Amino acid sequence: MRSFTDQRVRDFDAYELDGTRLWRVNLGTHVRSGSHHDSFQVYDYDGDGTAEMSVRTSDGSKDSAGTVIGSATASHLAEDCAVLSGPGFLSVFNGRTGRVMDSVPSNPPWSAAGSSTATRRPTWARCASAPRRAPPSSGCRP
């Protein structure tokens, strides 16, 4: 069974409790939609009193200000919309502004995790760790 994406936009929105939208992050077309494909985490990683959001991103993902993660022009979609190649990242976004704070390449790289069936190991188990006397961190295991 092949794993597919499509041309739909994948957005994460942040809202105030009164319904006012604060920001929107666009994951682009190279990250499949679904609860176990774009698992995200909200946690105060930097200890400033406001939570950040971490989520898997790829070429063409955009933060709330339009900053592109990876390549803005790359296309990794096959003719049938399967994603067979391309980089993946773990990105952290500022909880107040939706601006990207940092992105690191996924490990293992998606190209190493993929297969001819285009699964690209689409599911990530997520966790946060806050050991004593150490800053918290986000972890994921494909």
Secondary structure, 3 states (H helix, E strand, C coil): CCCECCCCCCEEEEECCCCCEEEEEECCCCCCCCCCCCCEEEECCCCCCCCEEEEEEECCEECCCCCEECCCCCCCECCCCEECCCCEEEEEECCCCCCEEEEEECCCCHHHHCCCCCCCCCCCEEEEECCCCCCCEEEEEC
